[in-house]
Amino acid sequence: MSAAVWKKASRSNESGDACIELASNGEIVAIRDSKDPGGPKVLVSSGEFRRLAEMLKDL
């Protein structure tokens, strides 16, 4: 994911203190904290990410 193109979540707030960014290569989705782009990243399969997104929509 070293050449990943990161995109900020559309629901990120204006002040930038609650933002995540996503990058995908089609098979893997990477998630990181936008305030710490060099920090840890969570990697999940695209299927796992879809299931996570569906679960979060139900909250």
N, CA and C atoms as an extended XYZ file, in Angstrom:
177
Properties=species:S:1:pos:R:3:atomname:S:1:resname:S:1:resid:I:1 pbc="F F F"
N         0.823       -1.202        0.000 N   MET     1
C         0.000        0.000        0.000 CA  MET     1
C         0.863        1.260        0.000 C   MET     1
N         2.147        1.118       -0.288 N   SER     2
C         3.041        2.280       -0.259 CA  SER     2
C         2.679        3.324       -1.313 C   SER     2
N         2.064        2.920       -2.407 N   ALA     3
C         1.664        3.863       -3.454 CA  ALA     3
C         0.170        4.179       -3.381 C   ALA     3
N        -0.431        3.912       -2.237 N   ALA     4
C        -1.882        4.089       -2.079 CA  ALA     4
C        -2.293        5.542       -2.229 C   ALA     4
N        -3.458        5.735       -2.801 N   VAL     5
C        -4.084        7.057       -2.869 CA  VAL     5
C        -5.120        7.102       -1.750 C   VAL     5
N        -4.865        7.936       -0.771 N   TRP     6
C        -5.724        8.012        0.407 CA  TRP     6
C        -6.844        9.015        0.190 C   TRP     6
N        -8.045        8.667        0.656 N   LYS     7
C        -9.209        9.554        0.552 CA  LYS     7
C        -9.798        9.740        1.934 C   LYS     7
N       -10.093       10.997        2.261 N   LYS     8
C       -10.681       11.306        3.562 CA  LYS     8
C       -12.163       10.957        3.545 C   LYS     8
N       -12.657       10.460        4.647 N   ALA     9
C       -14.066       10.095        4.769 CA  ALA     9
C       -14.952       11.317        4.536 C   ALA     9
N       -16.029       11.127        3.815 N   SER    10
C       -16.928       12.244        3.484 CA  SER    10
C       -17.607       12.820        4.718 C   SER    10
N       -17.693       12.070        5.787 N   ARG    11
C       -18.329       12.562        7.010 CA  ARG    11
C       -17.340       13.152        8.009 C   ARG    11
N       -16.103       13.332        7.594 N   SER    12
C       -15.112       13.943        8.475 CA  SER    12
C       -15.552       15.357        8.803 C   SER    12
N       -15.268       15.763       10.033 N   ASN    13
C       -15.737       17.096       10.428 CA  ASN    13
C       -14.767       18.188        9.975 C   ASN    13
N       -15.236       19.407       10.038 N   GLU    14
C       -14.469       20.563        9.559 CA  GLU    14
C       -13.172       20.798       10.325 C   GLU    14
N       -13.171       20.525       11.636 N   SER    15
C       -11.989       20.824       12.438 CA  SER    15
C       -10.879       19.795       12.250 C   SER    15
N       -11.202       18.665       11.635 N   GLY    16
C       -10.173       17.681       11.335 CA  GLY    16
C        -9.751       16.828       12.507 C   GLY    16
N       -10.522       16.854       13.598 N   ASP    17
C       -10.091       16.069       14.758 CA  ASP    17
C       -10.765       14.700       14.857 C   ASP    17
N       -11.568       14.334       13.899 N   ALA    18
C       -12.234       13.030       13.928 CA  ALA    18
C       -12.278       12.459       12.516 C   ALA    18
N       -11.138       12.344       11.882 N   CYS    19
C       -11.102       11.935       10.480 CA  CYS    19
C       -10.387       10.607       10.298 C   CYS    19
N       -10.924        9.835        9.376 N   ILE    20
C       -10.208        8.656        8.925 CA  ILE    20
C        -9.997        8.793        7.428 C   ILE    20
N        -9.023        8.063        6.932 N   GLU    21
C        -8.759        8.023        5.497 CA  GLU    21
C        -8.745        6.575        5.063 C   GLU    21
N        -9.154        6.353        3.821 N   LEU    22
C        -9.207        5.011        3.256 CA  LEU    22
C        -8.402        4.950        1.976 C   LEU    22
N        -7.840        3.785        1.711 N   ALA    23
C        -7.171        3.513        0.439 CA  ALA    23
C        -7.476        2.058        0.094 C   ALA    23
N        -7.579        1.771       -1.191 N   SER    24
C        -7.884        0.404       -1.599 CA  SER    24
C        -7.140        0.045       -2.878 C   SER    24
N        -6.774       -1.219       -2.970 N   ASN    25
C        -6.189       -1.722       -4.207 CA  ASN    25
C        -7.163       -2.684       -4.899 C   ASN    25
N        -8.407       -2.694       -4.453 N   GLY    26
C        -9.430       -3.568       -5.006 CA  GLY    26
C        -9.662       -4.806       -4.165 C   GLY    26
N        -8.619       -5.331       -3.554 N   GLU    27
C        -8.735       -6.513       -2.706 CA  GLU    27
C        -8.620       -6.181       -1.223 C   GLU    27
N        -7.805       -5.182       -0.915 N   ILE    28
C        -7.536       -4.783        0.463 CA  ILE    28
C        -7.936       -3.328        0.649 C   ILE    28
N        -8.577       -3.032        1.794 N   VAL    29
C        -8.894       -1.660        2.177 CA  VAL    29
C        -8.026       -1.326        3.379 C   VAL    29
N        -7.328       -0.214        3.307 N   ALA    30
C        -6.499        0.266        4.409 CA  ALA    30
C        -7.200        1.457        5.047 C   ALA    30
N        -7.150        1.512        6.367 N   ILE    31
C        -7.798        2.584        7.134 CA  ILE    31
C        -6.736        3.192        8.034 C   ILE    31
N        -6.684        4.528        8.065 N   ARG    32
C        -5.718        5.193        8.944 CA  ARG    32
C        -6.330        6.461        9.526 C   ARG    32
N        -5.697        6.964       10.576 N   ASP    33
C        -6.074        8.231       11.204 CA  ASP    33
C        -5.436        9.351       10.387 C   ASP    33
N        -6.240       10.287        9.905 N   SER    34
C        -5.694       11.344        9.052 CA  SER    34
C        -4.718       12.255        9.785 C   SER    34
N        -4.803       12.310       11.114 N   LYS    35
C        -3.879       13.142       11.879 CA  LYS    35
C        -2.509       12.487       12.027 C   LYS    35
N        -2.425       11.179       11.719 N   ASP    36
C        -1.177       10.433       11.879 CA  ASP    36
C        -0.951        9.541       10.653 C   ASP    36
N        -0.727       10.158        9.473 N   PRO    37
C        -0.617        9.358        8.254 CA  PRO    37
C         0.540        8.367        8.245 C   PRO    37
N         1.551        8.594        9.044 N   GLY    38
C         2.666        7.660        9.114 CA  GLY    38
C         2.481        6.593       10.178 C   GLY    38
N         1.379        6.697       10.915 N   GLY    39
C         1.111        5.772       12.008 CA  GLY    39
C         0.520        4.458       11.525 C   GLY    39
N        -0.044        3.712       12.455 N   PRO    40
C        -0.571        2.391       12.122 CA  PRO    40
C        -1.760        2.464       11.163 C   PRO    40
N        -1.903        1.384       10.414 N   LYS    41
C        -3.013        1.252        9.477 CA  LYS    41
C        -3.703       -0.077        9.749 C   LYS    41
N        -5.007       -0.090        9.571 N   VAL    42
C        -5.780       -1.319        9.691 CA  VAL    42
C        -6.046       -1.798        8.275 C   VAL    42
N        -5.688       -3.045        7.984 N   LEU    43
C        -5.906       -3.622        6.660 CA  LEU    43
C        -6.963       -4.704        6.759 C   LEU    43
N        -7.984       -4.619        5.908 N   VAL    44
C        -9.046       -5.618        5.866 CA  VAL    44
C        -9.356       -5.934        4.406 C   VAL    44
N        -9.934       -7.095        4.178 N   SER    45
C       -10.339       -7.427        2.814 CA  SER    45
C       -11.507       -6.527        2.416 C   SER    45
N       -11.724       -6.370        1.129 N   SER    46
C       -12.830       -5.513        0.684 CA  SER    46
C       -14.166       -6.074        1.166 C   SER    46
N       -14.301       -7.403        1.241 N   GLY    47
C       -15.530       -8.006        1.761 CA  GLY    47
C       -15.740       -7.699        3.225 C   GLY    47
N       -14.670       -7.778        4.016 N   GLU    48
C       -14.757       -7.441        5.435 CA  GLU    48
C       -15.119       -5.969        5.611 C   GLU    48
N       -14.548       -5.118        4.776 N   PHE    49
C       -14.852       -3.690        4.883 CA  PHE    49
C       -16.320       -3.427        4.562 C   PHE    49
N       -16.853       -4.105        3.545 N   ARG    50
C       -18.276       -3.960        3.198 CA  ARG    50
C       -19.158       -4.355        4.380 C   ARG    50
N       -18.825       -5.477        5.011 N   ARG    51
C       -19.603       -5.923        6.176 CA  ARG    51
C       -19.497       -4.925        7.321 C   ARG    51
N       -18.307       -4.387        7.560 N   LEU    52
C       -18.130       -3.374        8.597 CA  LEU    52
C       -18.980       -2.146        8.303 C   LEU    52
N       -18.945       -1.673        7.068 N   ALA    53
C       -19.722       -0.483        6.687 CA  ALA    53
C       -21.216       -0.731        6.893 C   ALA    53
N       -21.688       -1.907        6.530 N   GLU    54
C       -23.116       -2.241        6.725 CA  GLU    54
C       -23.476       -2.250        8.203 C   GLU    54
N       -22.602       -2.814        9.040 N   MET    55
C       -22.859       -2.834       10.496 CA  MET    55
C       -22.897       -1.410       11.041 C   MET    55
N       -21.989       -0.558       10.595 N   LEU    56
C       -21.953        0.816       11.101 CA  LEU    56
C       -23.175        1.613       10.665 C   LEU    56
N       -23.711        1.319        9.493 N   LYS    57
C       -24.915        2.014        9.034 CA  LYS    57
C       -26.101        1.748        9.957 C   LYS    57
N       -26.102        0.569       10.579 N   ASP    58
C       -27.211        0.178       11.435 CA  ASP    58
C       -27.140        0.783       12.833 C   ASP    58
N       -26.047        1.448       13.168 N   LEU    59
C       -25.911        2.039       14.522 CA  LEU    59
C       -26.717        3.290       14.676 C   LEU    59
